Amino acid sequence: MLELKHISKRFGDKQIFKDFNLEIPEGKILSLVGPSGGGKTTLLRMLAGLESIDSGKIIYNGKSVAIDHLEQLNILGFVFQDFQLFPHLSVMDNLTLSPIKTMGMSKETAVAKAKELLQRLGLGEHGQAYPYSLSGGQKQRVALARAMMIDPDIIGYDEPTSALDPNLRQEVEKLILQNRESGVTQIIVTHDLEFAENISDTILKINPK
């Protein structure tokens, strides 16, 4: 169970969150739905440690989590909207770079883990491919594998179906539902209410103030 209590966040003169509270049961899928400017992506970035939290309290599995050390705790693996794969690196190097450099994982362990994830996601033959040669759906799966390399307790997706055709959208839906079957807690930011309804246990509508 992830609990956010009295979370506040301000950008300049704009109050993004004020005294915000949220509970996310373990192994469930929560979708944050609404137009741009409501703070959906900011919330994911805060949980990943990519944005600071001004004040509040985070409780995970009954234990309080320091809000200024979230990046080191690897609670949430982030799947970016534009994938943010390094174009000059192979798929394998994209997956192993961060665990080796920031987590001290050995190269042998990182490569073995990456191979296992790529196999699970139907990309076993693409380890030495480069991002330019991949389809949108394949890039999405590589981005998901990269997020899973750190064994996050939660995976957050920022607009995972943005600019994807209907077939690829269904592919992403299947991946998210497969992760739920594995017991992974997931948070999805999306404008697409129909997509959210297809995959979510809970939908939270967030609108700009």
Secondary structure as UniProt FT lines:
FT   STRAND          2..11
FT   TURN            12..13
FT   STRAND          14..24
FT   TURN            26..27
FT   STRAND          29..33
FT   TURN            36..37
FT   HELIX           40..47
FT   TURN            48..49
FT   STRAND          55..60
FT   TURN            61..62
FT   STRAND          63..65
FT   TURN            67..68
FT   HELIX           70..73
FT   STRAND          76..79
FT   TURN            81..82
FT   TURN            87..88
FT   HELIX           91..103
FT   HELIX           107..120
FT   TURN            121..122
FT   TURN            124..125
FT   TURN            127..128
FT   HELIX           131..133
FT   HELIX           136..148
FT   TURN            149..150
FT   STRAND          154..158
FT   TURN            160..163
FT   HELIX           166..181
FT   TURN            182..183
FT   STRAND          185..190
FT   HELIX           193..199
FT   STRAND          202..205
//
